[in-house]
């Protein structure tokens, strides 16, 4: 299916919901110019997958345009365009076909692009702009990037504020789709057609421990590594991470004394107890310098990982969002160098 076909379908579907905008604006909606209201609300309908009975019941009585669409004339034209039916009649009314559901993702992106074009803001001037950005990220990335990012914002964009939230890979997509977050920063290996991703930097792992409590020769041997309990940072309920997967391949396992969902308490723990932890290289170096701790390469092969930006396609051309992504990318590059 060509991009032109997707755009045609999006516009035809959007035309069916433009008419009732003024008569039925969603409760609590922000005031926008008329055309912007149309596109924004159309995108909300596509996002909710209301291609069937719900949409028909909601709009059937509003205008001849909608009546004609639902009567079949225009919808038959769309069916012909895609050489397939998009709605079928069932016992409970009109229902979307599998073909229509499969098109929901591409149509959503197209509507988001139309929405972004209609809602296009003026050029973003960081020196005078007043805007709040909501960013979701893990505390390990917060420690690595946010201090330098805030220092730069206070100098270049004093009216820009950040609202940070701790997130994980299991919830980030929903947060972006529902508008709860403007941007995600983390290790993301999944996404849908409406999500955009930009790699920031790659990182590896490093062991962190108190040399006064664990008198290990450098670099740590595998026997020494397994001789003491470990601290594991994980958001999952089970005590299993990348280290455990690598050890399992060697038919080995370690003793885990503590699991914690974040990294910030870990240096305090290992500075007081004879424990060892394995964490991102950059963060381990930072904690080692701040707490006087020792580091060592892990005695097993661990895969590296990439930290990326993740955002919703509807923000792709937003000038302020573009500026934010560029700024975060520049700060991350400086931190990683």
C-alpha positions in Angstrom: 0.0 0.0 0.0 1.5 3.4 -1.0 1.8 6.4 1.3 -0.6 8.2 -1.0 -3.2 5.4 -0.5 -2.8 5.7 3.3 -3.2 9.4 3.1 -6.3 9.1 1.0 -7.8 6.7 3.4 -6.9 9.0 6.4 -8.5 12.0 4.8 -11.7 10.2 3.8 -12.0 8.8 7.3 -11.2 12.2 8.8 -13.8 13.8 6.6 -16.5 11.7 8.2 -15.7 13.0 11.7 -15.0 16.7 10.8 -18.6 17.8 10.7 -19.6 17.0 14.4 -16.6 18.7 15.9 -18.3 21.9 16.9 -21.4 20.1 18.1 -19.6 17.6 20.3 -16.2 18.6 21.6 -14.7 16.1 24.1 -15.1 17.1 27.7 -12.1 18.9 29.1 -10.5 19.4 25.7 -8.1 22.3 25.2 -9.3 25.0 22.9 -7.6 24.9 19.4 -8.3 26.6 16.1 -11.3 25.0 14.2 -9.2 23.0 11.8 -6.9 21.9 14.5 -9.8 20.6 16.5 -10.9 18.5 13.6 -7.6 16.8 13.1 -6.8 16.4 16.8 -10.2 14.8 17.5 -10.1 12.6 14.3 -6.7 11.3 15.5 -8.2 10.5 18.9 -10.9 8.4 17.2 -8.4 6.5 15.1 -6.3 5.9 18.2 -9.3 4.4 20.0 -9.9 2.1 17.0 -13.5 3.4 16.7 -13.9 2.3 13.1 -17.1 0.4 13.8 -20.4 0.6 15.6 -19.2 3.1 18.2 -18.2 5.6 15.6 -21.4 5.1 13.6 -23.7 5.6 16.7 -21.8 8.7 17.7 -21.9 10.5 14.4 -24.9 9.1 12.4 -27.2 12.0 13.2 -24.9 15.0 12.9 -24.7 15.8 9.2 -25.5 14.7 5.6 -21.8 14.2 5.1 -21.6 11.6 7.8 -24.9 10.1 6.8 -23.7 9.7 3.2 -20.5 8.2 4.4 -22.2 5.6 6.6 -24.8 5.0 3.9 -22.0 3.5 1.9 -21.2 5.8 -1.0 -17.9 7.0 0.2 -17.0 4.0 2.2 -17.5 1.8 -0.9 -14.9 4.1 -2.6 -12.5 3.4 0.3 -13.2 -0.3 0.0 -12.4 -0.2 -3.7 -9.2 1.7 -3.0 -8.0 -1.1 -0.7 -9.7 -3.9 -2.7 -11.2 -5.1 0.6 -14.1 -4.4 2.9 -13.3 -2.3 6.0 -16.6 -2.7 7.8 -19.0 -5.7 7.9 -22.4 -5.9 9.4 -22.8 -8.2 12.4 -25.4 -9.0 15.0 -24.4 -6.0 17.1 -24.0 -3.6 14.2 -21.1 -2.6 12.0 -17.7 -4.0 13.0 -14.2 -3.4 11.6 -12.7 -6.1 9.5 -9.2 -7.5 10.1 -8.1 -5.4 7.2 -9.4 -2.3 8.9 -7.7 -3.2 12.2 -4.4 -3.8 10.4 -4.6 -0.3 8.8 -5.2 1.3 12.2 -1.5 1.8 12.9 -0.5 3.4 9.5 -3.6 5.5 9.6 -2.8 6.7 13.1 0.6 7.8 12.0 -0.8 9.6 9.0 -3.4 11.4 11.1 -0.6 12.3 13.6 1.4 13.9 10.8 -1.7 15.8 9.6 -2.3 16.9 13.2 1.3 18.0 13.6 1.0 20.0 10.3 -2.2 21.7 11.4 -1.0 22.4 14.9 2.5 23.5 13.8 3.8 26.0 16.2 5.9 29.0 15.4 9.6 28.6 15.5 10.8 27.6 18.9 13.2 30.1 20.5 14.7 28.5 23.6 15.8 31.9 25.0 12.2 33.1 25.3 10.1 29.9 25.3 8.1 28.8 28.4 7.3 25.2 28.1 7.2 22.0 30.3 8.5 18.7 28.9 7.7 15.4 30.5 10.5 12.8 30.3 10.5 9.2 31.4 13.8 7.6 32.2 15.5 5.2 34.5 17.5 6.6 37.5 20.8 5.3 36.0 20.2 7.6 32.9 18.9 10.4 35.1 22.2 10.4 37.0 24.3 10.3 33.8 22.5 12.9 31.7 20.2 15.2 33.8 22.8 17.2 35.7 24.5 18.4 32.5 21.2 18.8 30.8 19.8 21.1 33.5 22.9 23.1 33.6 22.6 23.7 29.8 18.9 24.5 30.0 19.3 27.1 32.7 21.8 28.8 30.5 20.2 28.4 27.1 16.5 28.0 27.9 15.6 29.4 31.3 11.9 29.2 30.7 11.9 25.5 29.9 11.1 23.1 32.7 11.4 19.3 33.0 9.1 16.9 34.7 10.9 13.6 35.2 9.2 10.2 35.8 10.7 6.8 36.5 9.6 4.4 33.8 10.4 1.0 32.4 10.3 -0.7 29.0 7.0 -2.4 29.9 5.0 0.9 30.2 6.8 3.5 28.1 4.8 2.9 24.9 1.5 3.4 26.7 2.8 6.5 28.4 3.8 8.0 25.0 0.6 6.9 23.3 -1.7 8.4 25.9 0.3 11.7 26.1 1.6 11.0 29.6 5.1 11.5 28.4 6.7 13.7 25.7 9.9 11.7 25.5 11.5 8.5 26.8 15.2 7.9 27.4 16.4 4.3 27.9 17.1 0.9 26.5 14.2 0.3 24.1 14.1 -2.8 21.8 10.5 -2.6 20.9 8.0 -0.1 19.5 5.1 0.3 17.0 4.8 2.2 13.8 3.8 5.4 15.6 7.0 5.5 17.7 10.3 7.1 16.6 13.7 6.2 18.1 17.1 7.8 18.0 20.2 6.1 19.4 22.2 8.2 21.9 25.2 6.1 23.0 26.3 2.6 23.7 27.4 1.4 27.1 28.8 -1.7 28.7 29.0 -3.2 32.3 31.4 -2.7 35.1 31.7 -4.3 38.6 31.6 -2.0 41.6 32.7 -2.9 45.2 34.5 -1.7 48.3 38.1 -2.7 48.0 38.5 -2.3 51.8 35.9 -5.0 52.4 36.7 -7.2 49.4 40.4 -7.5 48.9 40.2 -8.8 45.3 43.2 -8.6 42.9 42.4 -6.7 39.7 40.9 -7.6 37.5 38.4 -9.8 39.4 38.5 -13.5 38.6 35.4 -15.6 38.1 36.0 -17.5 41.3 36.2 -14.3 43.3 33.2 -12.9 41.5 31.1 -15.9 42.6 32.5 -16.1 46.1 30.5 -13.1 47.4 26.8 -12.1 47.3 25.6 -9.7 44.7 23.3 -6.7 44.4 20.9 -6.9 41.4 19.1 -3.9 40.0 15.9 -5.1 38.3 12.3 -4.0 37.8 11.1 -7.6 37.4 9.9 -9.7 40.3 12.4 -12.5 39.7 16.1 -12.2 40.7 17.4 -12.7 37.2 19.4 -10.3 35.0 21.9 -10.2 32.2 24.7 -11.6 34.5 22.5 -14.6 35.4 21.8 -15.3 31.7 25.6 -15.2 31.0 26.4 -17.5 34.0 23.6 -19.9 33.0 25.4 -20.5 29.7 28.4 -21.6 31.7 26.2 -23.7 34.0 27.0 -21.4 36.9 25.0 -19.2 39.2 25.6 -16.5 41.8 24.1 -15.6 45.2 21.9 -12.5 45.2 21.7 -10.8 48.6 19.6 -7.8 47.4 17.4 -6.8 44.5 16.4 -3.2 44.1 14.4 -1.4 41.4 16.9 1.5 41.1 20.6 2.2 41.2 20.8 5.2 43.5 21.0 3.2 46.8 23.5 0.6 45.4 26.7 2.6 46.1 25.6 3.2 49.7 25.0 -0.5 50.1 28.3 -1.8 48.7 30.3 0.8 50.5 29.0 -0.6 53.8 28.7 -4.3 53.1 31.0 -6.9 51.5 28.9 -7.2 48.3 29.6 -6.7 44.7 27.3 -5.3 41.9 27.4 -5.1 38.1 26.0 -2.0 36.5 26.4 0.3 33.5 30.0 1.4 33.0 29.4 5.1 33.0 27.4 5.0 36.2 29.8 2.7 38.0 32.7 5.1 37.2 30.6 8.0 38.6 29.8 6.1 41.8 33.4 5.0 42.2 34.7 8.5 42.1 31.9 9.9 44.3 32.1 7.1 47.0 35.7 6.0 46.8 34.8 2.5 45.5 36.7 0.1 43.2 35.7 -1.1 39.8 36.7 -4.0 37.6 35.6 -5.5 34.3 33.2 -8.4 34.7 34.9 -11.8 34.5 32.2 -13.0 32.0 31.2 -11.8 28.6 28.2 -9.4 28.8 26.4 -7.8 25.8 26.6 -4.1 25.4 23.4 -2.0 25.2 22.2 1.2 23.4 20.5 4.1 25.2 18.0 5.8 22.9 15.4 8.5 22.7 11.8 7.3 22.1 8.9 9.6 21.2 5.5 9.6 19.5 5.3 10.4 15.8 2.9 13.2 16.5 5.8 15.2 18.0 8.1 14.5 15.1 7.9 18.0 13.6 7.1 20.0 16.7 9.8 22.7 16.8 10.1 22.6 20.6 10.3 18.8 20.7 12.9 18.8 17.9 15.0 21.3 19.9 14.7 19.1 23.0 15.7 15.9 21.2 18.7 17.7 19.7 19.7 19.1 23.0 19.5 15.8 24.8 21.4 14.1 22.0 24.2 16.7 22.3 24.4 16.4 26.1 24.4 12.6 25.9 27.2 12.6 23.3 29.3 14.9 25.6 28.7 12.7 28.6 29.5 9.5 26.7 32.7 10.8 25.3 
